[in-house]
Amino acid sequence: MQNRELARSTQRLIEMLRPENVGTAAQTAMTWFKPLPISSNVIKPIRLPEFPATLGRIGSLEVRLAQEKRDVKRAQKLRYRVFYKDGSAIADAATMLARRDKDAFDKICDHLLVIDHAAKPSIGGRQPVVGTYRLLRQEVAANHGGFYTEEEFDISGLTDRHSGLRFLELGRSCVLPRYRNKRTVELLWHGIWSYVRQHRLDVMIGCASFEGTDPDRLALPLSFLHHYAQAPEAWRAAAHGSRRVEMNRMAKEAINPKAALHELPPLIKGYLRLGAYIGDGAVIDHQFGTTDVLIVMPVSAINARYIEHFGVDASRHAA
């Protein structure tokens, strides 16, 4: 029985890796499956055809998918600490009582966790979650009322124009302050890229945030994104009219690109380096105390050197 299952799994892997079964970008990324030298500073690649909970590891840090409700609760507790306790989000009574950032989307999403096995365990004996991302595939969203992003941005035209592609929503990204370094970010992106490859996803979307709710204070970085990073028409989606905040607050010739880049949050800067586009218009999120922009990142547009980086040499940490 086990031998037959192993044979079937092996055959599925062979079929999945046939060139005719993957797109151009996926073929570029096939080197993801090449073995890497084993050391404490490289991510151990995925070698199994079935998608495992553990996606990779660098030293004491492991990136994995939540497997049970208590794993999701650990992610929610981290989000509460980062967004509400340390950040500017405003908690309602239920959130304060639970000390968890949670909503209805948590039940339908996959949750990516970074765990530090060298840190002091909790009273329950579990190692702490130090970073997280929330992942929502299009087919799951379609069966449960849509994406979280649709609350702020009208993406219906975008998904309709690319009805043959599969979308993935990225959200609720957060990392504990002391872990905000290249190694943790590299591991999170290793997990996301593994997930994208396994599920054969084509486009990543999501909201990314600036701290603060005064767009005039964000005039330089918002205008920079409008003039230098706006999505081409085929990939463009706009903020809902009732919530839209104009990003074009300065003339292009008045922008100092170097100064603008300095004011971009690291997450948005990282998305741009990968090859992401920015949607049309921003949205103020008063609950979280942020100004949000739409990220649109087709896999086909990802900078080739970053695909090679994540797929071939994970010891070179992402900038």
HUJOBEL-V215931 format. One record per pair of residues at least 24 apart in sequence whose ideal C-beta (glycine too) atoms are under 10 Angstrom apart, sorted by the first residue. I is the first residue (numbers start at 1). J is the second residue. D is the distance in Angstrom with one decimal. If there is no record, write none. Layout:
# HUJOBEL-V215931
I:J:D / I:J:D
This chain:
# HUJOBEL-V215931
5:50:9.7 / 6:49:9.7 / 8:49:9.0 / 9:48:7.6 / 9:49:4.6 / 9:50:6.3 / 10:49:7.1 / 11:49:8.7 / 12:49:5.0 / 12:50:8.4 / 13:47:9.1 / 13:48:8.1 / 13:49:3.8 / 13:50:9.1 / 14:49:8.8 / 15:49:9.4 / 16:49:7.0 / 16:197:9.5 / 16:198:8.9 / 16:200:8.5 / 17:49:9.5 / 21:200:8.9 / 22:197:9.1 / 22:200:7.7 / 23:165:9.6 / 23:200:8.3 / 23:202:7.5 / 23:299:7.8 / 23:300:7.4 / 24:299:9.5 / 24:300:6.9 / 25:196:9.8 / 25:197:9.9 / 25:202:8.2 / 25:298:8.4 / 25:299:4.6 / 25:300:4.8 / 25:301:8.6 / 25:302:6.9 / 25:304:9.0 / 25:307:7.1 / 26:196:9.2 / 26:197:6.9 / 26:200:7.2 / 26:201:9.9 / 26:202:9.2 / 26:299:7.6 / 26:300:9.6 / 26:307:9.5 / 28:299:9.5 / 28:300:9.6 / 28:302:8.9 / 28:304:6.4 / 28:307:5.2 / 28:308:7.5 / 28:311:7.7 / 29:193:7.6 / 29:196:8.7 / 29:197:6.2 / 29:299:8.2 / 29:302:8.7 / 29:304:9.7 / 29:307:5.0 / 29:308:8.4 / 29:310:7.6 / 29:311:4.9 / 29:312:9.4 / 30:197:8.9 / 30:307:9.9 / 30:311:7.5 / 31:307:8.6 / 31:308:7.1 / 31:310:9.6 / 31:311:4.5 / 31:312:4.8 / 31:313:9.4 / 32:190:9.4 / 32:193:7.2 / 32:194:7.6 / 32:197:6.0 / 32:307:8.5 / 32:308:9.7 / 32:310:7.0 / 32:311:3.8 / 32:312:7.9 / 32:314:9.2 / 33:197:8.7 / 33:311:8.2 / 34:311:7.7 / 34:312:6.6 / 34:313:9.8 / 36:312:8.4 / 36:313:7.8 / 36:314:6.3 / 36:315:7.4 / 37:313:10.0 / 37:315:8.1 / 39:315:7.7 / 41:183:8.5 / 41:314:9.2 / 41:315:5.6 / 41:317:8.9 / 42:313:8.4 / 42:314:5.6 / 42:315:4.5 / 42:316:9.6 / 43:183:9.9 / 43:186:7.5 / 43:187:6.8 / 43:190:5.1 / 43:191:9.4 / 43:194:9.3 / 43:310:9.0 / 43:314:4.2 / 43:315:8.1 / 44:190:9.8 / 44:314:9.1 / 45:190:8.9 / 45:194:8.5 / 45:311:8.9 / 45:314:7.7 / 46:190:9.5 / 46:194:5.7 / 46:197:8.4 / 46:198:7.6 / 49:198:9.4 / 50:198:9.4 / 51:110:9.9 / 51:194:8.3 / 51:195:8.1 / 51:197:10.0 / 51:198:5.0 / 51:199:8.1 / 52:194:9.5 / 52:198:9.7 / 53:113:9.5 / 54:115:9.5 / 54:191:9.6 / 55:112:7.8 / 55:113:9.7 / 55:114:10.0 / 55:187:8.6 / 55:188:9.9 / 55:190:6.6 / 55:191:4.5 / 55:192:9.0 / 55:193:9.1 / 55:194:4.7 / 55:195:7.3 / 55:198:9.0 / 56:114:9.8 / 56:186:9.3 / 56:187:6.3 / 56:188:9.9 / 56:190:4.7 / 56:191:6.5 / 56:193:9.6 / 56:194:6.8 / 56:314:7.7 / 57:114:10.0 / 57:115:9.4 / 57:117:8.6 / 57:187:7.9 / 57:190:9.3 / 58:114:9.6 / 58:183:5.6 / 58:184:8.6 / 58:186:7.0 / 58:187:5.5 / 58:190:8.3 / 58:314:7.9 / 58:315:8.8 / 58:317:8.7 / 59:116:9.3 / 59:117:8.8 / 59:118:7.7 / 59:183:7.5 / 59:187:9.6 / 60:115:8.9 / 60:116:5.7 / 60:117:4.7 / 60:118:3.6 / 60:119:7.7 / 60:127:8.8 / 61:114:5.8 / 61:115:7.1 / 61:116:5.7 / 61:117:7.5 / 61:118:8.3 / 61:119:9.6 / 61:127:10.0 / 61:130:7.6 / 61:131:8.5 / 61:179:8.1 / 61:183:6.6 / 61:184:6.6 / 61:186:9.5 / 61:187:5.6 / 61:188:9.9 / 62:113:8.3 / 62:114:7.1 / 62:115:4.9 / 62:116:8.2 / 62:117:6.3 / 62:127:8.4 / 62:187:8.0 / 62:191:9.7 / 63:112:6.6 / 63:113:7.1 / 63:114:5.2 / 63:115:7.9 / 63:131:8.1 / 63:132:10.0 / 63:133:9.4 / 63:184:9.1 / 63:186:9.4 / 63:187:4.6 / 63:188:6.5 / 63:189:9.2 / 63:190:6.1 / 63:191:4.0 / 63:192:9.0 / 63:194:8.3 / 63:195:10.0 / 64:111:9.5 / 64:112:7.7 / 64:113:5.6 / 64:114:8.2 / 64:115:6.7 / 64:129:9.8 / 64:191:7.6 / 65:110:5.7 / 65:111:6.8 / 65:112:6.3 / 65:113:7.3 / 65:135:8.4 / 65:191:7.9 / 65:194:9.6 / 65:195:7.8 / 66:106:9.6 / 66:109:9.1 / 66:110:7.2 / 66:111:3.9 / 66:112:7.9 / 66:113:5.8 / 66:129:9.0 / 66:132:8.7 / 66:134:9.7 / 67:111:9.5 / 67:113:9.6 / 69:106:9.8 / 69:107:9.4 / 70:124:8.5 / 70:126:8.1 / 71:111:6.8 / 71:113:6.5 / 71:115:9.5 / 71:126:9.0 / 71:129:8.0 / 71:132:9.9 / 72:100:9.3 / 72:102:8.4 / 72:106:5.9 / 72:107:8.3 / 72:109:8.6 / 72:110:9.7 / 72:111:5.4 / 72:113:9.1 / 72:132:9.6 / 72:134:9.5 / 73:98:9.1 / 73:100:6.4 / 73:102:8.3 / 73:106:9.3 / 73:111:10.0 / 73:129:9.7 / 74:100:9.3 / 74:111:8.9 / 74:113:7.1 / 74:115:8.7 / 74:122:8.6 / 74:124:9.8 / 74:126:7.2 / 74:127:9.6 / 74:128:8.0 / 74:129:4.5 / 74:132:8.5 / 75:100:8.9 / 75:101:8.8 / 75:102:9.4 / 75:106:8.2 / 75:109:9.7 / 75:111:4.8 / 75:112:8.4 / 75:113:6.0 / 75:129:5.9 / 75:131:9.3 / 75:132:4.4 / 75:133:8.9 / 75:134:7.7 / 75:172:7.9 / 75:174:9.0 / 76:100:3.7 / 76:101:5.4 / 76:102:4.8 / 76:103:9.4 / 76:106:6.8 / 76:111:8.8 / 76:129:9.6 / 76:132:8.8 / 76:134:10.0 / 76:172:9.0 / 77:101:8.2 / 77:102:9.6 / 77:122:9.8 / 77:128:9.5 / 77:129:7.7 / 77:132:9.9 / 78:113:8.5 / 78:114:9.5 / 78:128:8.2 / 78:129:5.1 / 78:130:7.3 / 78:131:7.6 / 78:132:5.6 / 78:172:9.6 / 78:174:6.3 / 78:175:8.5 / 78:176:7.0 / 79:106:9.5 / 79:111:10.0 / 79:129:9.7 / 79:132:6.7 / 79:134:8.7 / 79:172:5.8 / 79:173:9.4 / 79:174:5.6 / 80:174:9.7 / 81:174:8.4 / 81:176:7.5 / 81:177:9.8 / 82:131:9.5 / 82:132:9.0 / 82:172:9.6 / 82:173:9.5 / 82:174:4.0 / 82:175:7.5 / 82:176:7.0 / 82:177:8.2 / 83:172:8.5 / 83:174:6.7 / 83:209:9.9 / 83:287:9.4 / 83:288:6.3 / 83:289:8.9 / 83:290:9.3 / 84:287:9.9 / 84:288:8.9 / 84:289:10.0 / 86:174:9.5 / 86:176:8.9 / 86:177:7.2 / 87:174:8.6 / 87:209:9.8 / 87:211:7.8 / 87:288:7.5 / 87:289:7.1 / 87:290:8.7 / 88:211:6.6 / 88:212:7.9 / 88:213:8.7 / 88:287:9.8 / 88:288:7.2 / 88:289:3.2 / 88:290:7.6 / 89:285:8.8 / 89:286:9.7 / 89:287:6.2 / 89:288:4.5 / 89:289:5.9 / 89:290:8.2 / 90:286:7.6 / 90:287:5.7 / 90:288:7.9 / 90:289:7.0 / 91:287:8.8 / 92:287:8.5 / 95:287:9.7 / 101:172:7.5 / 101:174:8.8 / 101:288:9.4 / 102:172:10.0 / 103:134:9.8 / 103:148:7.9 / 103:172:9.1 / 104:144:8.4 / 104:145:8.5 / 104:148:9.3 / 105:134:7.1 / 105:136:6.7 / 105:140:10.0 / 105:141:8.8 / 105:144:8.2 / 105:145:9.3 / 105:146:9.9 / 105:147:8.6 / 105:148:5.2 / 105:151:9.9 / 105:169:9.0 / 105:171:7.7 / 105:172:8.5 / 106:134:7.3 / 106:172:8.5 / 107:144:8.4 / 108:134:10.0 / 108:136:6.8 / 108:137:9.4 / 108:140:5.5 / 108:141:7.5 / 108:143:8.1 / 108:144:4.8 / 108:145:9.0 / 109:133:9.5 / 109:134:4.7 / 109:135:6.0 / 109:136:4.7 / 109:137:8.8 / 109:140:7.7 / 109:141:9.1 / 109:144:9.7 / 109:148:8.6 / 109:169:8.3 / 109:171:7.8 / 109:172:8.3 / 110:134:7.7 / 110:135:4.4 / 110:136:7.6 / 110:137:7.8 / 110:140:8.6 / 110:168:9.7 / 110:195:7.3 / 110:199:9.4 / 111:135:7.3 / 111:172:8.4 / 112:170:9.2 / 112:172:9.8 / 112:173:9.1 / 112:187:9.6 / 112:188:6.7 / 112:190:9.9 / 112:191:4.8 / 112:192:6.8 / 112:194:9.5 / 112:195:7.2 / 113:188:9.5 / 113:191:8.5 / 114:175:7.4 / 114:176:9.3 / 114:179:7.4 / 114:183:9.6 / 114:184:5.9 / 114:185:9.5 / 114:187:5.6 / 114:188:6.1 / 114:190:9.9 / 114:191:7.8 / 115:187:10.0 / 116:176:9.0 / 116:178:9.8 / 116:179:7.3 / 116:184:9.1 / 119:176:9.8 / 119:178:10.0 / 119:179:9.6 / 128:176:8.1 / 128:179:9.6 / 129:176:8.7 / 130:174:9.7 / 130:175:6.5 / 130:176:4.7 / 130:177:9.8 / 130:178:8.1 / 130:179:4.4 / 130:180:9.6 / 130:184:6.9 / 130:187:9.9 / 131:173:8.2 / 131:174:7.1 / 131:175:4.1 / 131:176:7.1 / 131:179:6.1 / 131:180:8.7 / 131:184:5.3 / 131:185:8.3 / 131:187:7.6 / 131:188:5.7 / 131:191:9.4 / 132:172:6.8 / 132:173:7.3 / 132:174:6.1 / 132:175:7.9 / 132:176:9.9 / 132:188:8.4 / 133:170:6.0 / 133:171:7.4 / 133:172:6.9 / 133:173:5.1 / 133:174:8.5 / 133:175:9.6 / 133:188:6.0 / 133:189:9.3 / 133:191:7.3 / 133:192:6.4 / 133:195:9.2 / 133:206:9.3 / 134:169:8.0 / 134:170:7.4 / 134:171:4.6 / 134:172:4.0 / 134:173:7.9 / 134:174:9.8 / 134:206:9.0 / 135:168:6.3 / 135:169:7.2 / 135:170:6.6 / 135:171:8.0 / 135:172:9.5 / 135:191:8.9 / 135:192:7.4 / 135:195:6.1 / 135:196:9.2 / 135:199:9.1 / 135:201:9.4 / 135:204:9.4 / 135:206:9.6 / 136:167:9.0 / 136:168:7.1 / 136:169:4.2 / 136:170:8.3 / 136:171:7.1 / 136:172:10.0 / 136:205:9.6 / 136:206:9.0 / 137:166:7.2 / 137:167:7.7 / 137:168:5.7 / 137:169:7.9 / 137:195:9.0 / 137:199:6.3 / 137:201:6.9 / 138:165:8.7 / 138:166:5.6 / 138:167:4.2 / 138:168:7.1 / 138:169:7.9 / 138:199:10.0 / 138:201:8.2 / 138:202:9.4 / 138:203:8.7 / 138:205:9.4 / 139:166:7.5 / 139:167:9.3 / 139:199:9.5 / 140:168:9.9 / 140:169:9.5 / 141:167:8.1 / 141:168:9.5 / 141:169:6.8 / 142:167:9.7 / 147:171:8.7 / 147:205:7.3 / 147:206:8.6 / 147:207:9.9 / 148:172:8.5 / 148:206:8.2 / 148:207:7.7 / 149:205:5.9 / 149:206:6.0 / 149:207:5.8 / 149:237:8.8 / 149:279:9.4 / 149:292:9.2 / 149:294:7.0 / 149:295:9.1 / 149:296:9.9 / 150:205:9.9 / 150:237:9.8 / 150:240:8.7 / 151:207:9.0 / 151:240:8.3 / 151:243:8.8 / 151:283:8.8 / 151:285:9.4 / 152:207:6.1 / 152:239:6.3 / 152:240:6.6 / 152:243:6.2 / 152:244:9.4 / 152:279:9.5 / 152:281:9.5 / 152:282:9.0 / 152:283:4.2 / 152:284:9.4 / 152:285:7.4 / 152:292:5.9 / 152:293:9.5 / 152:294:7.6 / 153:205:8.5 / 153:206:9.8 / 153:207:7.5 / 153:237:5.5 / 153:238:6.8 / 153:239:5.4 / 153:240:6.7 / 153:243:8.8 / 153:244:9.2 / 153:279:5.8 / 153:280:8.7 / 153:281:7.9 / 153:282:9.7 / 153:283:7.1 / 153:292:8.4 / 153:293:9.1 / 153:294:4.7 / 153:296:9.6 / 154:237:6.2 / 154:238:5.9 / 154:239:7.5 / 154:240:5.6 / 154:241:8.3 / 154:244:9.6 / 154:279:9.4 / 154:280:9.6 / 154:281:9.7 / 154:294:9.7 / 155:205:6.6 / 155:237:4.6 / 155:238:9.1 / 155:279:8.3 / 155:294:7.7 / 155:296:8.5 / 156:237:8.3 / 157:236:8.2 / 157:237:6.5 / 157:238:8.6 / 158:203:8.4 / 158:205:7.7 / 158:231:8.6 / 158:234:8.8 / 158:235:6.8 / 158:236:7.2 / 158:237:4.3 / 158:238:9.5 / 158:279:8.6 / 158:294:9.2 / 158:296:7.0 / 159:203:8.7 / 159:205:8.9 / 159:237:8.7 / 161:233:9.2 / 161:234:6.4 / 161:235:8.3 / 161:236:9.3 / 161:237:9.6 / 162:202:7.6 / 162:203:6.6 / 162:234:8.0 / 162:235:8.2 / 162:298:8.2 / 164:202:8.4 / 165:201:8.4 / 165:202:3.8 / 165:203:5.4 / 165:298:7.7 / 165:299:8.8 / 165:300:9.1 / 166:196:9.5 / 166:199:7.4 / 166:200:6.7 / 166:201:4.9 / 166:202:5.1 / 166:203:7.3 / 166:299:9.7 / 167:201:7.1 / 167:202:7.2 / 167:203:4.8 / 167:204:7.6 / 167:205:5.9 / 167:296:9.5 / 167:298:9.8 / 168:192:8.4 / 168:195:7.6 / 168:196:6.4 / 168:199:7.4 / 168:201:4.4 / 168:202:8.3 / 168:203:7.1 / 168:204:5.1 / 168:205:7.4 / 168:206:8.6 / 168:297:9.4 / 168:299:9.4 / 169:203:9.8 / 169:204:7.7 / 169:205:5.6 / 169:206:5.4 / 169:207:9.0 / 169:295:9.9 / 170:195:9.9 / 170:196:9.9 / 170:204:5.6 / 170:205:7.3 / 170:206:3.9 / 170:207:8.9 / 170:208:8.9 / 170:267:9.9 / 170:271:9.2 / 170:295:7.5 / 170:297:8.6 / 171:205:9.4 / 171:206:5.1 / 171:207:6.7 / 171:208:9.5 / 172:206:9.1 / 172:207:9.7 / 173:206:8.2 / 173:207:9.8 / 173:208:8.1 / 173:209:9.2 / 173:267:6.2 / 174:267:9.6 / 175:266:9.9 / 175:267:9.5 / 180:266:7.7 / 181:317:8.4 / 182:316:9.6 / 182:317:3.8 / 182:318:6.3 / 182:319:7.3 / 183:317:6.0 / 183:318:9.6 / 184:317:9.5 / 185:266:8.0 / 185:267:8.8 / 185:270:7.0 / 185:317:7.7 / 185:318:6.0 / 185:319:9.3 / 186:309:9.1 / 186:310:8.4 / 186:314:6.9 / 186:315:9.3 / 186:316:8.6 / 186:317:4.6 / 186:318:5.0 / 186:319:9.9 / 187:314:9.0 / 187:317:9.3 / 187:318:9.8 / 188:270:10.0 / 188:318:9.6 / 189:270:8.1 / 189:274:8.4 / 189:306:8.8 / 189:309:9.4 / 189:310:6.4 / 189:314:9.5 / 189:317:9.9 / 189:318:6.2 / 190:310:6.4 / 190:311:9.9 / 190:314:6.2 / 190:318:9.3 / 192:310:9.2 / 193:274:10.0 / 193:299:9.4 / 193:302:9.1 / 193:306:9.2 / 193:307:8.3 / 193:309:9.9 / 193:310:4.9 / 193:311:7.7 / 193:314:9.8 / 194:310:8.9 / 196:297:10.0 / 196:299:6.6 / 196:302:9.6 / 196:310:10.0 / 197:299:9.2 / 197:310:9.6 / 197:311:8.7 / 200:299:9.6 / 201:299:7.1 / 202:298:6.7 / 202:299:5.4 / 202:300:7.4 / 203:235:8.3 / 203:296:7.0 / 203:297:6.9 / 203:298:4.9 / 203:299:6.8 / 203:300:8.6 / 203:301:9.1 / 204:271:8.8 / 204:274:9.1 / 204:276:7.8 / 204:295:7.4 / 204:296:7.9 / 204:297:4.4 / 204:298:8.0 / 204:299:7.5 / 204:302:9.0 / 205:235:9.7 / 205:237:8.1 / 205:276:9.4 / 205:277:10.0 / 205:279:8.7 / 205:294:7.1 / 205:295:6.4 / 205:296:5.5 / 205:297:7.3 / 205:298:9.6 / 206:267:10.0 / 206:271:8.9 / 206:276:9.6 / 206:292:9.5 / 206:294:7.8 / 206:295:5.3 / 206:296:8.9 / 206:297:8.6 / 207:279:9.2 / 207:282:9.7 / 207:283:7.7 / 207:285:8.1 / 207:288:9.8 / 207:290:8.7 / 207:292:4.4 / 207:293:7.2 / 207:294:6.4 / 207:295:7.2 / 208:264:9.6 / 208:265:7.1 / 208:267:5.6 / 208:268:4.8 / 208:269:9.8 / 208:270:9.4 / 208:271:6.4 / 208:272:9.9 / 208:276:8.8 / 208:278:8.7 / 208:290:9.2 / 208:291:10.0 / 208:292:6.9 / 208:293:5.7 / 208:294:8.0 / 208:295:5.1 / 209:265:7.0 / 209:267:8.0 / 209:268:8.3 / 209:282:9.7 / 209:283:9.7 / 209:285:7.1 / 209:288:7.0 / 209:289:9.0 / 209:290:3.8 / 209:291:6.8 / 209:292:5.2 / 209:293:7.8 / 210:263:8.6 / 210:264:8.3 / 210:265:6.1 / 210:268:7.8 / 210:282:8.1 / 210:290:6.2 / 210:291:4.5 / 210:292:7.8 / 210:293:7.6 / 211:265:7.5 / 211:288:9.4 / 211:289:7.0 / 211:290:6.3 / 211:291:8.1 / 212:284:9.4 / 212:289:6.9 / 212:290:7.2 / 212:291:6.3 / 213:245:9.5 / 213:284:5.0 / 213:285:7.7 / 213:286:6.2 / 213:288:9.1 / 213:289:6.0 / 213:290:7.0 / 213:291:6.2 / 214:284:8.9 / 214:291:8.1 / 215:245:5.0 / 215:246:7.6 / 215:247:8.0 / 215:249:6.8 / 215:282:6.6 / 215:284:7.4 / 215:291:6.0 / 216:249:7.2 / 217:263:9.8 / 217:291:9.1 / 218:245:9.3 / 218:247:8.9 / 218:249:8.1 / 218:263:7.8 / 218:282:8.1 / 218:291:5.8 / 218:293:9.8 / 219:246:10.0 / 219:247:9.1 / 219:248:9.6 / 219:249:4.0 / 219:250:5.5 / 219:254:9.7 / 219:255:9.6 / 219:260:9.8 / 219:263:9.9 / 220:249:8.2 / 220:250:6.6 / 220:254:9.1 / 220:255:6.7 / 220:256:7.6 / 220:257:9.8 / 220:259:6.5 / 220:260:5.1 / 220:261:9.9 / 220:262:9.3 / 220:263:5.8 / 220:264:9.6 / 221:247:9.2 / 221:249:9.8 / 221:255:9.5 / 221:259:9.1 / 221:260:5.3 / 221:261:8.2 / 221:262:8.8 / 221:263:4.4 / 221:264:5.3 / 221:265:8.4 / 221:268:8.2 / 221:269:9.8 / 221:291:9.5 / 221:293:9.4 / 222:246:8.3 / 222:247:4.3 / 222:248:8.0 / 222:249:5.9 / 222:250:8.4 / 222:260:9.1 / 222:263:9.5 / 222:264:9.9 / 222:278:9.4 / 222:281:9.7 / 222:282:6.1 / 222:291:7.5 / 222:293:7.6 / 223:247:6.5 / 223:248:6.1 / 223:249:5.0 / 223:250:3.9 / 223:251:8.0 / 223:252:7.7 / 223:254:8.0 / 223:255:5.8 / 223:260:7.5 / 224:250:8.3 / 224:252:8.9 / 224:255:5.5 / 224:256:8.8 / 224:257:6.5 / 224:259:8.7 / 224:260:3.5 / 224:261:7.3 / 224:263:8.1 / 224:264:7.6 / 224:272:10.0 / 224:278:9.6 / 225:260:8.2 / 225:264:7.8 / 225:268:7.7 / 225:272:8.3 / 225:277:9.6 / 225:278:4.6 / 225:279:9.3 / 225:282:8.6 / 225:293:6.3 / 226:250:8.8 / 226:252:8.6 / 226:255:9.5 / 226:278:7.5 / 226:280:8.2 / 226:281:8.9 / 226:282:9.2 / 226:293:9.4 / 227:251:8.5 / 227:252:4.3 / 227:253:9.4 / 227:254:9.9 / 227:255:6.5 / 227:257:9.2 / 227:260:9.3 / 228:252:8.1 / 228:255:7.9 / 228:257:6.9 / 228:260:8.0 / 228:261:9.4 / 228:272:8.7 / 228:278:8.8 / 229:264:9.6 / 229:268:9.0 / 229:271:9.1 / 229:272:5.8 / 229:276:7.8 / 229:277:6.4 / 229:278:4.5 / 229:279:9.9 / 229:293:9.2 / 229:295:9.8 / 230:277:6.9 / 230:278:5.6 / 230:279:7.9 / 230:280:6.6 / 231:276:8.8 / 231:277:3.4 / 231:278:6.3 / 231:279:6.1 / 231:280:7.5 / 231:294:8.2 / 231:295:9.5 / 231:296:5.2 / 231:297:9.8 / 231:298:9.6 / 231:301:9.8 / 232:277:7.1 / 232:296:9.7 / 232:301:9.6 / 234:277:9.8 / 234:298:9.3 / 235:276:9.7 / 235:277:5.3 / 235:278:10.0 / 235:279:8.8 / 235:296:5.1 / 235:297:9.1 / 235:298:6.5 / 235:301:8.0 / 236:277:7.7 / 236:278:9.4 / 236:279:6.7 / 236:280:5.7 / 236:294:9.2 / 236:296:7.8 / 237:277:9.6 / 237:279:5.0 / 237:280:7.0 / 237:281:9.3 / 237:294:6.0 / 237:296:6.8 / 238:279:6.4 / 238:280:4.0 / 238:281:5.2 / 238:294:8.2 / 239:279:7.0 / 239:280:6.9 / 239:281:3.5 / 239:282:6.4 / 239:283:5.0 / 239:284:9.8 / 239:292:8.5 / 239:293:8.7 / 239:294:7.2 / 240:281:8.6 / 240:283:7.5 / 241:281:8.7 / 242:283:9.8 / 243:281:8.5 / 243:282:9.0 / 243:283:4.8 / 243:284:7.2 / 243:285:9.2 / 243:292:9.4 / 244:280:8.4 / 244:281:4.2 / 244:282:7.6 / 244:283:7.0 / 244:284:9.7 / 245:281:6.4 / 245:282:4.4 / 245:283:6.4 / 245:284:6.0 / 245:291:6.9 / 245:292:9.2 / 245:293:9.6 / 246:280:9.7 / 246:281:6.8 / 246:282:7.9 / 247:278:8.0 / 247:279:9.1 / 247:280:7.7 / 247:281:6.1 / 247:282:5.3 / 247:291:9.4 / 247:293:7.3 / 248:280:9.5 / 248:281:9.2 / 249:282:9.9 / 265:290:9.6 / 265:293:9.9 / 267:295:8.9 / 268:293:7.1 / 268:295:7.6 / 269:319:9.2 / 270:306:9.9 / 270:318:7.2 / 270:319:8.2 / 271:295:5.2 / 271:296:9.4 / 271:297:6.4 / 272:297:9.6 / 272:303:9.9 / 273:302:10.0 / 273:303:7.0 / 273:305:9.9 / 273:306:7.2 / 273:318:8.1 / 273:319:6.9 / 274:301:8.6 / 274:302:5.5 / 274:303:6.0 / 274:306:5.4 / 274:307:9.1 / 274:309:9.9 / 274:310:9.5 / 274:318:8.7 / 275:299:9.2 / 275:300:9.0 / 275:301:4.5 / 275:302:4.6 / 275:303:4.6 / 275:304:9.0 / 275:306:7.4 / 275:307:9.4 / 276:301:7.7 / 276:302:8.4 / 276:303:9.8 / 277:301:7.5
